[in-house]
Amino acid sequence: MTNIPRAGVIGNPIAHSLSPKLHGYWLNRYGLEGSYTALKVTEDALEKTLRELPSQGFIGANVTIPHKVNVMQFADQITDRATLIGAANTLIFKDDGRIFADNTDGYGFMANLRQGAPDWDPKAGPAAIFGAGGAARAIIVALADAGVPEIIISNRTRPKAEALRDDFGARISVIDWVQADKMLEEANTVINTTSLGMVGAQDFKVPLDKMRKDAVVTDIVYNPLKTPFLIAAEKLGCTTVDGLGMLLHQGVPGFERWFGQRPEVDEATRQAVLS
Ligand code: NAP
């Protein structure tokens, strides 16, 4: 076995993942020795794979659907943010065999928002969130951490939004999916965390005309890059930020820990991943 550090992304399905392109680009850009591959792993094989990877030269891995929650039970050390979110997307395999788990989705979301909308002020008003899935959880933790004073959530399945309110407390309120457009009246940050608008998924049908012109609007769906949600917001004059940057930024902490170089997320990185 060579000593070239290896990392990868564990998921199922995994062929669609852009992470190998992203990390491969960074390895090449910084002239670093290392490799990053997609690893298709079924739920049954998750623990065995995690135990075996270090002996194959793996120093860490990203984790994606469907393993982000399950992987937590195999971690020996978990960051506060991953504990709060209840899921991990970045693993570090320590020399002594222990597994360190982190969640960088909220970090990636926030870094993307700040890069795409540098004047965005988290404290300026409420945030409105469509959706209450795994990504919404990470984003809520990050928004609360950044000082957003109030977070309004609307989800098709209301109890899931209520569960988030129960977990994250007083700053959060829930509004019914059929009335979701009402949360837009006050919001200075508007976020789509549902899969609506993604290629192959249903359209986003909630009317958006109540959105404030000065709102910063972001969609975490990045295929297509300009979702109908973002196009509607742009037409209203809002500042919009697409979801690709969240994916790119969430990879930064892992890459830095594994390969010892903090990578840049810039236009060249975007183009490399889109090519
Ligand atoms: P998830 O846990 O499965 O949550 C999916 C969310 O979409 C739920 O709120 C779900 O509502 C809602 N939804 C799905 N179909 C719907 C429909 N027909 N009508 C209304 N709501 C619907 O998934 P996730 O991990 O949070 O990911 C959500 C999206 O974000 C995916 O498209 C994913 O690719 C994208 N994502 C992007 C990044 C990035 O880096 N940019 C990171 C993570 C995820 P119910 O609860 O009612 O089912």
Residues whose N, C-alpha, C, O or C-beta is under 5 A from the ligand:
A	BS01	NAP	G131 A132 G133 G134 A135 A136 N155 R156 T157 K160 T193 T194 S195 M198 Q202 I220 V221 G243 L244 M246 L247
